[in-house]
Amino acid sequence: MTPHKNHMREAIQLAKEGMRTGTGGPFGAVIVKDDKIIGRGQNCVTSTNDPTAHAEVSAIRQACKTLSTFSLEDCEIYTSCEPCPMCLSAIYWARLGKIYYAATQNDAEKIDFIDAFIYEELEKPASERMIPTQQLLQPEAVEVFDEWAKLEDKIHY
């Protein structure tokens, strides 16, 4: 059995465990570095009342804590389902090197986990999105950005 399949089976097992124990939806993820699992996550949205507690985000948080870094560029993620837009964004921000997934977003849609509408919303101008958006105090926010730009000892990420 290949290491890839072992890691994916671990992600699927986390999904199964989380679902069966009532932790959250049927999603699991592991993050691997040098063929060793350094982060595990399962969906905990309903048990923590945290809509960001998806399996991938939880695994990223654990892996970053394990490695004491915010960059996982030498790591890979195995997730039991194709990542939703939020998780995909988190994966990019964490700089993971590769994504392996089992079920597709179409498979998830069949059990009422529908991500397509978020992808559609992202393509629209802000003024046409379902959630109203209003810009306020841009000059004050830009002042903070200008101060950041001048900092010499900042950590780039």
C-alpha positions as CSV (number, residue, x, y, z in Angstrom):
1,M,0.0,0.0,0.0
2,T,1.4,3.4,-1.0
3,P,2.0,6.1,1.6
4,H,-0.4,8.3,-0.3
5,K,-3.2,5.9,0.1
6,N,-2.3,5.4,3.8
7,H,-2.5,9.2,4.4
8,M,-5.7,9.5,2.5
9,R,-7.2,6.6,4.5
10,E,-6.2,8.5,7.7
11,A,-8.1,11.6,6.5
12,I,-11.1,9.4,5.6
13,Q,-11.0,7.7,9.0
14,L,-11.0,11.2,10.7
15,A,-14.0,12.1,8.7
16,K,-15.8,8.9,9.7
17,E,-14.9,9.3,13.4
18,G,-16.0,13.0,13.5
19,M,-19.3,12.2,11.9
20,R,-20.0,9.2,14.1
21,T,-19.1,11.0,17.3
22,G,-21.2,14.1,16.4
23,T,-18.2,16.3,16.2
24,G,-19.2,17.7,12.8
25,G,-19.7,17.0,9.2
26,P,-18.1,14.0,7.3
27,F,-14.7,15.6,6.6
28,G,-11.2,14.9,7.6
29,A,-7.7,16.0,6.7
30,V,-4.1,15.3,7.4
31,I,-0.9,17.3,6.7
32,V,2.3,15.4,5.9
33,K,5.9,16.4,5.9
34,D,8.6,14.0,4.9
35,D,6.0,11.2,4.9
36,K,5.1,11.9,8.5
37,I,1.7,13.2,9.6
38,I,2.2,16.5,11.4
39,G,-1.3,17.8,11.6
40,R,-4.8,16.1,11.8
41,G,-8.2,17.7,11.5
42,Q,-11.8,16.9,11.3
43,N,-14.8,19.0,10.8
44,C,-15.8,20.5,14.2
45,V,-18.2,23.2,13.0
46,T,-21.3,22.1,15.0
47,S,-19.5,20.9,18.1
48,T,-17.5,24.2,18.5
49,N,-20.0,26.6,17.0
50,D,-17.2,27.8,14.7
51,P,-18.0,28.0,11.0
52,T,-14.3,28.1,10.2
53,A,-13.6,24.8,12.0
54,H,-13.3,22.8,8.8
55,A,-11.0,19.7,8.7
56,E,-8.4,21.4,6.5
57,V,-8.2,24.6,8.6
58,S,-8.0,22.5,11.8
59,A,-5.2,20.4,10.3
60,I,-3.3,23.5,9.1
61,R,-3.6,25.0,12.6
62,Q,-2.2,21.8,14.2
63,A,0.6,21.5,11.6
64,C,1.7,25.1,12.1
65,K,1.7,24.6,15.8
66,T,3.7,21.4,15.5
67,L,6.3,23.1,13.3
68,S,6.2,26.5,15.0
69,T,5.7,28.3,11.6
70,F,3.0,29.8,9.5
71,S,4.5,28.4,6.3
72,L,3.9,24.8,5.3
73,E,5.6,25.0,1.9
74,D,7.4,21.6,2.3
75,C,4.1,19.8,3.3
76,E,1.2,18.2,1.5
77,I,-2.5,17.9,2.6
78,Y,-4.7,14.9,2.2
79,T,-8.4,15.7,2.6
80,S,-11.4,13.4,2.4
81,C,-13.2,15.9,0.1
82,E,-12.2,18.5,-2.4
83,P,-11.6,21.7,-0.4
84,C,-14.3,24.3,-0.2
85,P,-13.4,27.9,-1.1
86,M,-12.4,28.9,2.4
87,C,-10.2,25.8,2.9
88,L,-8.6,26.2,-0.5
89,S,-7.8,29.8,0.4
90,A,-6.3,28.7,3.7
91,I,-4.2,26.0,1.9
92,Y,-2.8,28.7,-0.4
93,W,-2.1,31.1,2.5
94,A,-0.3,28.2,4.3
95,R,1.7,27.6,1.1
96,L,1.1,23.8,1.1
97,G,3.0,22.1,-1.7
98,K,0.3,19.7,-2.9
99,I,-3.4,18.8,-2.4
100,Y,-4.7,15.3,-2.5
101,Y,-8.4,14.8,-2.2
102,A,-10.9,11.9,-2.3
103,A,-14.5,12.9,-2.8
104,T,-15.4,15.8,-5.1
105,Q,-17.4,18.9,-4.4
106,N,-20.1,17.3,-6.5
107,D,-20.1,14.3,-4.2
108,A,-20.5,16.7,-1.2
109,E,-23.3,18.6,-3.0
110,K,-25.3,15.3,-3.2
111,I,-25.5,15.3,0.6
112,D,-26.3,19.1,0.8
113,F,-22.9,20.6,1.3
114,I,-23.0,23.1,-1.5
115,D,-19.9,25.2,-2.2
116,A,-20.8,26.3,-5.8
117,F,-22.7,29.3,-4.7
118,I,-19.6,30.7,-2.9
119,Y,-17.6,30.3,-6.1
120,E,-20.4,32.1,-8.0
121,E,-20.5,34.9,-5.4
122,L,-16.7,35.4,-5.7
123,E,-17.1,36.0,-9.4
124,K,-19.6,38.9,-8.9
125,P,-18.7,42.5,-8.2
126,A,-19.0,43.2,-4.5
127,S,-22.1,45.4,-5.1
128,E,-23.9,42.4,-6.6
129,R,-23.2,39.8,-3.9
130,M,-25.8,38.3,-1.6
131,I,-24.3,39.9,1.5
132,P,-24.3,43.7,1.2
133,T,-20.9,45.3,1.3
134,Q,-20.0,48.9,2.2
135,Q,-16.6,50.5,2.3
136,L,-15.8,52.8,5.2
137,L,-12.8,54.9,6.3
138,Q,-10.3,53.8,3.6
139,P,-7.9,56.6,4.3
140,E,-7.5,55.7,7.9
141,A,-6.9,52.0,7.0
142,V,-4.4,53.0,4.3
143,E,-2.5,55.0,7.0
144,V,-1.9,51.7,8.9
145,F,-0.8,50.1,5.6
146,D,1.6,52.9,5.0
147,E,3.1,52.5,8.5
148,W,3.4,48.7,7.9
149,A,5.2,49.4,4.6
150,K,7.9,51.5,6.5
151,L,8.5,48.9,9.2
152,E,12.0,47.5,8.9
153,D,11.6,44.6,11.3
154,K,8.3,43.1,10.1
155,I,7.9,39.4,9.3
156,H,6.8,39.0,5.7
157,Y,4.2,36.3,5.0
